Amino acid sequence: MDALETLPIRCPYCGERISVVVDCSVESQEYTEDCEVCCQPMVLKVYVDGEDNPHVEVRTEND
Ligand SMILES: [Zn+2]
């Protein structure tokens, strides 16, 4: 598995579909990244499951 994976997400602010590159060598991490469309800060929670599949959850900074 490549350490870097591109995952599709939907911005919680503007609803646009964008993709983010995540580092799958880390089991789970949470960080903030600005939406490339509306530039608002999305909180990304990235985790890798038991079968090495990366997942990403996205929410607004205020949740
Ligand atoms: Zn957006």
N, CA, C, O and the ligand as a Tripos MOL2 file, in Angstrom:
@<TRIPOS>MOLECULE
protein
  253   251    64     0     0
PROTEIN
NO_CHARGES

@<TRIPOS>ATOM
      1 N           0.8420   -1.1990    0.0000 N.3       1 MET1
      2 CA          0.0000    0.0000    0.0000 C.3       1 MET1
      3 C           0.8750    1.2460    0.0000 C.2       1 MET1
      4 O           1.8600    1.3300    0.7330 O.2       1 MET1
      5 N           0.5090    2.1900   -0.8160 N.am      2 ASP2
      6 CA          1.2180    3.4620   -0.8110 C.3       2 ASP2
      7 C           0.9000    4.2240    0.4670 C.2       2 ASP2
      8 O          -0.2150    4.1550    0.9830 O.2       2 ASP2
      9 N           1.8720    4.9360    0.9620 N.am      3 ALA3
     10 CA          1.6420    5.7030    2.1810 C.3       3 ALA3
     11 C           0.6810    6.8650    1.9290 C.2       3 ALA3
     12 O          -0.1130    7.2350    2.7940 O.2       3 ALA3
     13 N           0.7730    7.4280    0.7310 N.am      4 LEU4
     14 CA         -0.0970    8.5550    0.4160 C.3       4 LEU4
     15 C          -1.2420    8.0990   -0.4750 C.2       4 LEU4
     16 O          -1.0310    7.4930   -1.5260 O.2       4 LEU4
     17 N          -2.4550    8.4020   -0.0360 N.am      5 GLU5
     18 CA         -3.6380    8.0400   -0.8040 C.3       5 GLU5
     19 C          -4.4660    9.2970   -1.0420 C.2       5 GLU5
     20 O          -4.5250   10.1880   -0.1940 O.2       5 GLU5
     21 N          -5.0950    9.3540   -2.1920 N.am      6 THR6
     22 CA         -6.0050   10.4550   -2.4790 C.3       6 THR6
     23 C          -7.4260    9.9700   -2.2420 C.2       6 THR6
     24 O          -7.8670    8.9960   -2.8520 O.2       6 THR6
     25 N          -8.1360   10.6490   -1.3570 N.am      7 LEU7
     26 CA         -9.4880   10.2370   -1.0060 C.3       7 LEU7
     27 C         -10.4770   11.3380   -1.3500 C.2       7 LEU7
     28 O         -10.2000   12.5200   -1.1470 O.2       7 LEU7
     29 N         -11.6370   10.9420   -1.8730 N.am      8 PRO8
     30 CA        -12.6630   11.9320   -2.1690 C.3       8 PRO8
     31 C         -13.4430   12.3020   -0.9150 C.2       8 PRO8
     32 O         -13.8020   11.4340   -0.1200 O.2       8 PRO8
     33 N         -13.6980   13.5690   -0.7470 N.am      9 ILE9
     34 CA        -14.5390   14.0200    0.3570 C.3       9 ILE9
     35 C         -15.5140   15.0690   -0.1720 C.2       9 ILE9
     36 O         -15.4000   15.5330   -1.3070 O.2       9 ILE9
     37 N         -16.4610   15.4260    0.6650 N.am     10 ARG10
     38 CA        -17.3810   16.5120    0.3270 C.3      10 ARG10
     39 C         -17.2210   17.5910    1.3880 C.2      10 ARG10
     40 O         -17.3150   17.3250    2.5870 O.2      10 ARG10
     41 N         -16.9830   18.7830    0.9370 N.am     11 CYS11
     42 CA        -16.8020   19.8890    1.8720 C.3      11 CYS11
     43 C         -18.0710   20.1110    2.6830 C.2      11 CYS11
     44 O         -19.1570   20.2100    2.1130 O.2      11 CYS11
     45 N         -17.9490   20.1920    4.0200 N.am     12 PRO12
     46 CA        -19.1330   20.3970    4.8540 C.3      12 PRO12
     47 C         -19.6790   21.8190    4.7870 C.2      12 PRO12
     48 O         -20.7800   22.0900    5.2660 O.2      12 PRO12
     49 N         -18.9170   22.7110    4.2000 N.am     13 TYR13
     50 CA        -19.3670   24.1030    4.0910 C.3      13 TYR13
     51 C         -20.0850   24.3480    2.7630 C.2      13 TYR13
     52 O         -21.2390   24.7750    2.7400 O.2      13 TYR13
     53 N         -19.3900   24.0740    1.6670 N.am     14 CYS14
     54 CA        -19.9420   24.4300    0.3560 C.3      14 CYS14
     55 C         -20.4990   23.2280   -0.3920 C.2      14 CYS14
     56 O         -21.1540   23.3980   -1.4200 O.2      14 CYS14
     57 N         -20.2520   22.0110    0.1010 N.am     15 GLY15
     58 CA        -20.8180   20.8290   -0.5180 C.3      15 GLY15
     59 C         -20.1010   20.3500   -1.7630 C.2      15 GLY15
     60 O         -20.5400   19.3950   -2.4040 O.2      15 GLY15
     61 N         -19.0050   20.9980   -2.1140 N.am     16 GLU16
     62 CA        -18.2640   20.5820   -3.3000 C.3      16 GLU16
     63 C         -17.5090   19.2850   -3.0210 C.2      16 GLU16
     64 O         -17.0260   19.0440   -1.9140 O.2      16 GLU16
     65 N         -17.4260   18.4650   -4.0560 N.am     17 ARG17
     66 CA        -16.6050   17.2680   -3.9530 C.3      17 ARG17
     67 C         -15.1600   17.6250   -4.2730 C.2      17 ARG17
     68 O         -14.8610   18.1610   -5.3400 O.2      17 ARG17
     69 N         -14.2840   17.3260   -3.3500 N.am     18 ILE18
     70 CA        -12.8740   17.5790   -3.5700 C.3      18 ILE18
     71 C         -12.1080   16.3270   -3.1340 C.2      18 ILE18
     72 O         -12.6880   15.3970   -2.5740 O.2      18 ILE18
     73 N         -10.8340   16.3180   -3.3900 N.am     19 SER19
     74 CA        -10.0470   15.1900   -2.9160 C.3      19 SER19
     75 C          -8.8900   15.6820   -2.0720 C.2      19 SER19
     76 O          -8.3300   16.7550   -2.2970 O.2      19 SER19
     77 N          -8.5570   14.8690   -1.1030 N.am     20 VAL20
     78 CA         -7.4610   15.2120   -0.2040 C.3      20 VAL20
     79 C          -6.4410   14.0840   -0.2430 C.2      20 VAL20
     80 O          -6.7870   12.9160   -0.4160 O.2      20 VAL20
     81 N          -5.1990   14.4510   -0.0820 N.am     21 VAL21
     82 CA         -4.1330   13.4640    0.0050 C.3      21 VAL21
     83 C          -3.8480   13.2080    1.4760 C.2      21 VAL21
     84 O          -3.5440   14.1320    2.2300 O.2      21 VAL21
     85 N          -3.9480   11.9430    1.8780 N.am     22 VAL22
     86 CA         -3.7300   11.6120    3.2770 C.3      22 VAL22
     87 C          -2.5400   10.6660    3.4130 C.2      22 VAL22
     88 O          -2.2300    9.8850    2.5140 O.2      22 VAL22
     89 N          -1.8980   10.7620    4.5450 N.am     23 ASP23
     90 CA         -0.7470    9.9200    4.8440 C.3      23 ASP23
     91 C          -1.2270    8.6820    5.6020 C.2      23 ASP23
     92 O          -1.5570    8.7640    6.7850 O.2      23 ASP23
     93 N          -1.2650    7.5550    4.9280 N.am     24 CYS24
     94 CA         -1.8110    6.3310    5.5190 C.3      24 CYS24
     95 C          -0.8020    5.5730    6.3560 C.2      24 CYS24
     96 O          -1.1090    4.5040    6.8840 O.2      24 CYS24
     97 N           0.3820    6.1060    6.4820 N.am     25 SER25
     98 CA          1.3630    5.4360    7.3320 C.3      25 SER25
     99 C           1.0820    5.7250    8.8050 C.2      25 SER25
    100 O           1.6760    5.1120    9.6920 O.2      25 SER25
    101 N           0.1780    6.6600    9.0540 N.am     26 VAL26
    102 CA         -0.2370    6.9790   10.4180 C.3      26 VAL26
    103 C          -1.5950    6.3230   10.6470 C.2      26 VAL26
    104 O          -2.5040    6.4730    9.8300 O.2      26 VAL26
    105 N          -1.7340    5.6050   11.7450 N.am     27 GLU27
    106 CA         -2.9450    4.8210   11.9710 C.3      27 GLU27
    107 C          -4.1860    5.7120   12.0670 C.2      27 GLU27
    108 O          -5.2250    5.4080   11.4810 O.2      27 GLU27
    109 N          -4.0670    6.8030   12.8030 N.am     28 SER28
    110 CA         -5.1700    7.7520   12.8320 C.3      28 SER28
    111 C          -4.6280    9.1360   13.1480 C.2      28 SER28
    112 O          -3.6730    9.2930   13.9090 O.2      28 SER28
    113 N          -5.2440   10.1080   12.5600 N.am     29 GLN29
    114 CA         -4.7800   11.4740   12.7670 C.3      29 GLN29
    115 C          -5.9450   12.4220   12.4950 C.2      29 GLN29
    116 O          -6.9160   12.0720   11.8240 O.2      29 GLN29
    117 N          -5.8180   13.6040   13.0250 N.am     30 GLU30
    118 CA         -6.8480   14.6060   12.8260 C.3      30 GLU30
    119 C          -6.1540   15.9280   12.5980 C.2      30 GLU30
    120 O          -5.2520   16.3040   13.3460 O.2      30 GLU30
    121 N          -6.5740   16.6280   11.5710 N.am     31 TYR31
    122 CA         -5.9340   17.9000   11.2810 C.3      31 TYR31
    123 C          -6.8990   18.7760   10.5040 C.2      31 TYR31
    124 O          -7.9420   18.3220   10.0330 O.2      31 TYR31
    125 N          -6.5350   20.0130   10.3860 N.am     32 THR32
    126 CA         -7.3840   20.9810    9.7090 C.3      32 THR32
    127 C          -6.7840   21.3300    8.3580 C.2      32 THR32
    128 O          -5.5820   21.5620    8.2290 O.2      32 THR32
    129 N          -7.6500   21.3600    7.3560 N.am     33 GLU33
    130 CA         -7.1950   21.7280    6.0260 C.3      33 GLU33
    131 C          -8.2480   22.6430    5.4050 C.2      33 GLU33
    132 O          -9.4480   22.4030    5.5360 O.2      33 GLU33
    133 N          -7.7890   23.6800    4.7340 N.am     34 ASP34
    134 CA         -8.7430   24.5910    4.1150 C.3      34 ASP34
    135 C          -9.3230   23.9850    2.8460 C.2      34 ASP34
    136 O          -8.6000   23.3930    2.0460 O.2      34 ASP34
    137 N         -10.6280   24.1350    2.6660 N.am     35 CYS35
    138 CA        -11.2760   23.7010    1.4320 C.3      35 CYS35
    139 C         -10.6930   24.4930    0.2630 C.2      35 CYS35
    140 O         -10.5460   25.7130    0.3310 O.2      35 CYS35
    141 N         -10.3670   23.7790   -0.7990 N.am     36 GLU36
    142 CA         -9.7650   24.4730   -1.9440 C.3      36 GLU36
    143 C         -10.7920   25.2850   -2.7250 C.2      36 GLU36
    144 O         -10.4280   26.1230   -3.5510 O.2      36 GLU36
    145 N         -12.0650   25.0400   -2.4680 N.am     37 VAL37
    146 CA        -13.1180   25.7770   -3.1660 C.3      37 VAL37
    147 C         -13.5390   27.0280   -2.3890 C.2      37 VAL37
    148 O         -13.5350   28.1340   -2.9300 O.2      37 VAL37
    149 N         -13.9090   26.8370   -1.0960 N.am     38 CYS38
    150 CA        -14.4290   27.9670   -0.3320 C.3      38 CYS38
    151 C         -13.4470   28.4570    0.7410 C.2      38 CYS38
    152 O         -13.7170   29.4440    1.4250 O.2      38 CYS38
    153 N         -12.3230   27.7770    0.8830 N.am     39 CYS39
    154 CA        -11.2440   28.1970    1.7760 C.3      39 CYS39
    155 C         -11.6250   28.2030    3.2570 C.2      39 CYS39
    156 O         -10.9890   28.8860    4.0600 O.2      39 CYS39
    157 N         -12.6460   27.4570    3.6120 N.am     40 GLN40
    158 CA        -12.9880   27.3730    5.0290 C.3      40 GLN40
    159 C         -12.2990   26.1620    5.6500 C.2      40 GLN40
    160 O         -12.0140   25.1860    4.9570 O.2      40 GLN40
    161 N         -12.0310   26.2220    6.9480 N.am     41 PRO41
    162 CA        -11.2370   25.1680    7.5850 C.3      41 PRO41
    163 C         -12.0440   23.9100    7.8840 C.2      41 PRO41
    164 O         -12.9330   23.9190    8.7350 O.2      41 PRO41
    165 N         -11.7300   22.8390    7.1820 N.am     42 MET42
    166 CA        -12.3570   21.5520    7.4240 C.3      42 MET42
    167 C         -11.4810   20.7670    8.3940 C.2      42 MET42
    168 O         -10.2540   20.7880    8.3010 O.2      42 MET42
    169 N         -12.1360   20.0740    9.3290 N.am     43 VAL43
    170 CA        -11.3950   19.1890   10.2170 C.3      43 VAL43
    171 C         -11.4710   17.7810    9.6320 C.2      43 VAL43
    172 O         -12.5520   17.2060    9.5010 O.2      43 VAL43
    173 N         -10.3250   17.2460    9.2890 N.am     44 LEU44
    174 CA        -10.2520   15.9170    8.6850 C.3      44 LEU44
    175 C          -9.7890   14.9160    9.7290 C.2      44 LEU44
    176 O          -8.7890   15.1260   10.4140 O.2      44 LEU44
    177 N         -10.5290   13.8320    9.8360 N.am     45 LYS45
    178 CA        -10.1170   12.7440   10.7150 C.3      45 LYS45
    179 C          -9.8380   11.5440    9.8200 C.2      45 LYS45
    180 O         -10.7410   11.0150    9.1710 O.2      45 LYS45
    181 N          -8.6010   11.1280    9.7950 N.am     46 VAL46
    182 CA         -8.1670   10.0570    8.9050 C.3      46 VAL46
    183 C          -7.7820    8.8450    9.7330 C.2      46 VAL46
    184 O          -7.0490    8.9610   10.7150 O.2      46 VAL46
    185 N          -8.2750    7.6910    9.3370 N.am     47 TYR47
    186 CA         -7.8640    6.4760   10.0330 C.3      47 TYR47
    187 C          -7.7720    5.3250    9.0490 C.2      47 TYR47
    188 O          -8.4100    5.3280    7.9960 O.2      47 TYR47
    189 N          -6.9700    4.3500    9.4140 N.am     48 VAL48
    190 CA         -6.7630    3.1710    8.5790 C.3      48 VAL48
    191 C          -7.3620    1.9820    9.3080 C.2      48 VAL48
    192 O          -7.0490    1.7360   10.4720 O.2      48 VAL48
    193 N          -8.2320    1.2380    8.6120 N.am     49 ASP49
    194 CA         -8.8940    0.1250    9.2880 C.3      49 ASP49
    195 C          -8.0030   -1.1200    9.3010 C.2      49 ASP49
    196 O          -6.8620   -1.0820    8.8410 O.2      49 ASP49
    197 N          -8.5380   -2.2260    9.8340 N.am     50 GLY50
    198 CA         -7.7520   -3.4370   10.0070 C.3      50 GLY50
    199 C          -7.3170   -4.0790    8.7030 C.2      50 GLY50
    200 O          -6.4500   -4.9530    8.7020 O.2      50 GLY50
    201 N          -7.9110   -3.6560    7.5880 N.am     51 GLU51
    202 CA         -7.5390   -4.1990    6.2810 C.3      51 GLU51
    203 C          -6.7500   -3.1970    5.4660 C.2      51 GLU51
    204 O          -6.6750   -3.2940    4.2410 O.2      51 GLU51
    205 N          -6.1630   -2.2320    6.1560 N.am     52 ASP52
    206 CA         -5.3170   -1.2180    5.5090 C.3      52 ASP52
    207 C          -6.0680   -0.3050    4.5560 C.2      52 ASP52
    208 O          -5.4730    0.2840    3.6540 O.2      52 ASP52
    209 N          -7.3730   -0.1880    4.7550 N.am     53 ASN53
    210 CA         -8.1330    0.7450    3.9310 C.3      53 ASN53
    211 C          -8.2570    2.0800    4.6450 C.2      53 ASN53
    212 O          -8.7130    2.1330    5.7870 O.2      53 ASN53
    213 N          -7.8600    3.1480    3.9890 N.am     54 PRO54
    214 CA         -7.9520    4.4610    4.6260 C.3      54 PRO54
    215 C          -9.3740    5.0110    4.5660 C.2      54 PRO54
    216 O         -10.0920    4.8220    3.5840 O.2      54 PRO54
    217 N          -9.7540    5.6830    5.6170 N.am     55 HIS55
    218 CA        -11.0600    6.3380    5.6720 C.3      55 HIS55
    219 C         -10.8410    7.7700    6.1370 C.2      55 HIS55
    220 O          -9.9200    8.0580    6.9000 O.2      55 HIS55
    221 N         -11.6940    8.6480    5.6680 N.am     56 VAL56
    222 CA        -11.6010   10.0260    6.1170 C.3      56 VAL56
    223 C         -12.9960   10.5330    6.4760 C.2      56 VAL56
    224 O         -13.9570   10.3400    5.7310 O.2      56 VAL56
    225 N         -13.0800   11.1810    7.6260 N.am     57 GLU57
    226 CA        -14.3130   11.8460    8.0330 C.3      57 GLU57
    227 C         -14.0170   13.3400    8.0420 C.2      57 GLU57
    228 O         -12.9390   13.7800    8.4420 O.2      57 GLU57
    229 N         -14.9880   14.0920    7.5980 N.am     58 VAL58
    230 CA        -14.7830   15.5300    7.5380 C.3      58 VAL58
    231 C         -15.9180   16.2370    8.2530 C.2      58 VAL58
    232 O         -17.0820   15.8510    8.1360 O.2      58 VAL58
    233 N         -15.5690   17.2680    8.9880 N.am     59 ARG59
    234 CA        -16.5950   18.0470    9.6780 C.3      59 ARG59
    235 C         -16.1550   19.4990    9.7330 C.2      59 ARG59
    236 O         -15.0210   19.8420    9.4000 O.2      59 ARG59
    237 N         -17.0720   20.3300   10.1570 N.am     60 THR60
    238 CA        -16.7200   21.7410   10.2630 C.3      60 THR60
    239 C         -15.9130   21.9770   11.5290 C.2      60 THR60
    240 O         -15.9320   21.1630   12.4530 O.2      60 THR60
    241 N         -15.2200   23.0730   11.5600 N.am     61 GLU61
    242 CA        -14.3690   23.3630   12.7130 C.3      61 GLU61
    243 C         -15.1990   23.5980   13.9760 C.2      61 GLU61
    244 O         -14.6910   23.4570   15.0880 O.2      61 GLU61
    245 N         -16.4560   23.9520   13.8080 N.am     62 ASN62
    246 CA        -17.2810   24.3240   14.9620 C.3      62 ASN62
    247 C         -18.0430   23.1720   15.5770 C.2      62 ASN62
    248 O         -18.6870   23.3500   16.6110 O.2      62 ASN62
    249 N         -17.9930   21.9840   14.9720 N.am     63 ASP63
    250 CA        -18.7150   20.8390   15.5140 C.3      63 ASP63
    251 C         -18.1350   20.3890   16.8440 C.2      63 ASP63
    252 O         -18.6280   19.4310   17.4400 O.2      63 ASP63
    253 ZN        -15.7890   24.2600    0.5820 Zn       64 ZN64
@<TRIPOS>BOND
     1     1     2 1
     2     2     3 1
     3     3     4 2
     4     3     5 am
     5     5     6 1
     6     6     7 1
     7     7     8 2
     8     7     9 am
     9     9    10 1
    10    10    11 1
    11    11    12 2
    12    11    13 am
    13    13    14 1
    14    14    15 1
    15    15    16 2
    16    15    17 am
    17    17    18 1
    18    18    19 1
    19    19    20 2
    20    19    21 am
    21    21    22 1
    22    22    23 1
    23    23    24 2
    24    23    25 am
    25    25    26 1
    26    26    27 1
    27    27    28 2
    28    27    29 am
    29    29    30 1
    30    30    31 1
    31    31    32 2
    32    31    33 am
    33    33    34 1
    34    34    35 1
    35    35    36 2
    36    35    37 am
    37    37    38 1
    38    38    39 1
    39    39    40 2
    40    39    41 am
    41    41    42 1
    42    42    43 1
    43    43    44 2
    44    43    45 am
    45    45    46 1
    46    46    47 1
    47    47    48 2
    48    47    49 am
    49    49    50 1
    50    50    51 1
    51    51    52 2
    52    51    53 am
    53    53    54 1
    54    54    55 1
    55    55    56 2
    56    55    57 am
    57    57    58 1
    58    58    59 1
    59    59    60 2
    60    59    61 am
    61    61    62 1
    62    62    63 1
    63    63    64 2
    64    63    65 am
    65    65    66 1
    66    66    67 1
    67    67    68 2
    68    67    69 am
    69    69    70 1
    70    70    71 1
    71    71    72 2
    72    71    73 am
    73    73    74 1
    74    74    75 1
    75    75    76 2
    76    75    77 am
    77    77    78 1
    78    78    79 1
    79    79    80 2
    80    79    81 am
    81    81    82 1
    82    82    83 1
    83    83    84 2
    84    83    85 am
    85    85    86 1
    86    86    87 1
    87    87    88 2
    88    87    89 am
    89    89    90 1
    90    90    91 1
    91    91    92 2
    92    91    93 am
    93    93    94 1
    94    94    95 1
    95    95    96 2
    96    95    97 am
    97    97    98 1
    98    98    99 1
    99    99   100 2
   100    99   101 am
   101   101   102 1
   102   102   103 1
   103   103   104 2
   104   103   105 am
   105   105   106 1
   106   106   107 1
   107   107   108 2
   108   107   109 am
   109   109   110 1
   110   110   111 1
   111   111   112 2
   112   111   113 am
   113   113   114 1
   114   114   115 1
   115   115   116 2
   116   115   117 am
   117   117   118 1
   118   118   119 1
   119   119   120 2
   120   119   121 am
   121   121   122 1
   122   122   123 1
   123   123   124 2
   124   123   125 am
   125   125   126 1
   126   126   127 1
   127   127   128 2
   128   127   129 am
   129   129   130 1
   130   130   131 1
   131   131   132 2
   132   131   133 am
   133   133   134 1
   134   134   135 1
   135   135   136 2
   136   135   137 am
   137   137   138 1
   138   138   139 1
   139   139   140 2
   140   139   141 am
   141   141   142 1
   142   142   143 1
   143   143   144 2
   144   143   145 am
   145   145   146 1
   146   146   147 1
   147   147   148 2
   148   147   149 am
   149   149   150 1
   150   150   151 1
   151   151   152 2
   152   151   153 am
   153   153   154 1
   154   154   155 1
   155   155   156 2
   156   155   157 am
   157   157   158 1
   158   158   159 1
   159   159   160 2
   160   159   161 am
   161   161   162 1
   162   162   163 1
   163   163   164 2
   164   163   165 am
   165   165   166 1
   166   166   167 1
   167   167   168 2
   168   167   169 am
   169   169   170 1
   170   170   171 1
   171   171   172 2
   172   171   173 am
   173   173   174 1
   174   174   175 1
   175   175   176 2
   176   175   177 am
   177   177   178 1
   178   178   179 1
   179   179   180 2
   180   179   181 am
   181   181   182 1
   182   182   183 1
   183   183   184 2
   184   183   185 am
   185   185   186 1
   186   186   187 1
   187   187   188 2
   188   187   189 am
   189   189   190 1
   190   190   191 1
   191   191   192 2
   192   191   193 am
   193   193   194 1
   194   194   195 1
   195   195   196 2
   196   195   197 am
   197   197   198 1
   198   198   199 1
   199   199   200 2
   200   199   201 am
   201   201   202 1
   202   202   203 1
   203   203   204 2
   204   203   205 am
   205   205   206 1
   206   206   207 1
   207   207   208 2
   208   207   209 am
   209   209   210 1
   210   210   211 1
   211   211   212 2
   212   211   213 am
   213   213   214 1
   214   214   215 1
   215   215   216 2
   216   215   217 am
   217   217   218 1
   218   218   219 1
   219   219   220 2
   220   219   221 am
   221   221   222 1
   222   222   223 1
   223   223   224 2
   224   223   225 am
   225   225   226 1
   226   226   227 1
   227   227   228 2
   228   227   229 am
   229   229   230 1
   230   230   231 1
   231   231   232 2
   232   231   233 am
   233   233   234 1
   234   234   235 1
   235   235   236 2
   236   235   237 am
   237   237   238 1
   238   238   239 1
   239   239   240 2
   240   239   241 am
   241   241   242 1
   242   242   243 1
   243   243   244 2
   244   243   245 am
   245   245   246 1
   246   246   247 1
   247   247   248 2
   248   247   249 am
   249   249   250 1
   250   250   251 1
   251   251   252 2
@<TRIPOS>SUBSTRUCTURE
     1 MET1         2 RESIDUE 1 A MET
     2 ASP2         6 RESIDUE 1 A ASP
     3 ALA3        10 RESIDUE 1 A ALA
     4 LEU4        14 RESIDUE 1 A LEU
     5 GLU5        18 RESIDUE 1 A GLU
     6 THR6        22 RESIDUE 1 A THR
     7 LEU7        26 RESIDUE 1 A LEU
     8 PRO8        30 RESIDUE 1 A PRO
     9 ILE9        34 RESIDUE 1 A ILE
    10 ARG10       38 RESIDUE 1 A ARG
    11 CYS11       42 RESIDUE 1 A CYS
    12 PRO12       46 RESIDUE 1 A PRO
    13 TYR13       50 RESIDUE 1 A TYR
    14 CYS14       54 RESIDUE 1 A CYS
    15 GLY15       58 RESIDUE 1 A GLY
    16 GLU16       62 RESIDUE 1 A GLU
    17 ARG17       66 RESIDUE 1 A ARG
    18 ILE18       70 RESIDUE 1 A ILE
    19 SER19       74 RESIDUE 1 A SER
    20 VAL20       78 RESIDUE 1 A VAL
    21 VAL21       82 RESIDUE 1 A VAL
    22 VAL22       86 RESIDUE 1 A VAL
    23 ASP23       90 RESIDUE 1 A ASP
    24 CYS24       94 RESIDUE 1 A CYS
    25 SER25       98 RESIDUE 1 A SER
    26 VAL26      102 RESIDUE 1 A VAL
    27 GLU27      106 RESIDUE 1 A GLU
    28 SER28      110 RESIDUE 1 A SER
    29 GLN29      114 RESIDUE 1 A GLN
    30 GLU30      118 RESIDUE 1 A GLU
    31 TYR31      122 RESIDUE 1 A TYR
    32 THR32      126 RESIDUE 1 A THR
    33 GLU33      130 RESIDUE 1 A GLU
    34 ASP34      134 RESIDUE 1 A ASP
    35 CYS35      138 RESIDUE 1 A CYS
    36 GLU36      142 RESIDUE 1 A GLU
    37 VAL37      146 RESIDUE 1 A VAL
    38 CYS38      150 RESIDUE 1 A CYS
    39 CYS39      154 RESIDUE 1 A CYS
    40 GLN40      158 RESIDUE 1 A GLN
    41 PRO41      162 RESIDUE 1 A PRO
    42 MET42      166 RESIDUE 1 A MET
    43 VAL43      170 RESIDUE 1 A VAL
    44 LEU44      174 RESIDUE 1 A LEU
    45 LYS45      178 RESIDUE 1 A LYS
    46 VAL46      182 RESIDUE 1 A VAL
    47 TYR47      186 RESIDUE 1 A TYR
    48 VAL48      190 RESIDUE 1 A VAL
    49 ASP49      194 RESIDUE 1 A ASP
    50 GLY50      198 RESIDUE 1 A GLY
    51 GLU51      202 RESIDUE 1 A GLU
    52 ASP52      206 RESIDUE 1 A ASP
    53 ASN53      210 RESIDUE 1 A ASN
    54 PRO54      214 RESIDUE 1 A PRO
    55 HIS55      218 RESIDUE 1 A HIS
    56 VAL56      222 RESIDUE 1 A VAL
    57 GLU57      226 RESIDUE 1 A GLU
    58 VAL58      230 RESIDUE 1 A VAL
    59 ARG59      234 RESIDUE 1 A ARG
    60 THR60      238 RESIDUE 1 A THR
    61 GLU61      242 RESIDUE 1 A GLU
    62 ASN62      246 RESIDUE 1 A ASN
    63 ASP63      250 RESIDUE 1 A ASP
    64 ZN64       253 GROUP 0 **** ****
